[in-house]
């Protein structure tokens, strides 16, 4: 049985001009942030 392909999104598609976005997952909210050095941090 073939597995579903992984959906790849760029950070620009997720963040746009913002530095952070909230993601809801299974009733919990997470924040995805871009740092000044260009890294991504996901926090609950």
Secondary structure, DSSP 8 states (H G I E B T S, - for coil): ----------HHHHHTT-SEEEEEETTEEEEEEE-TTS-EEEE-
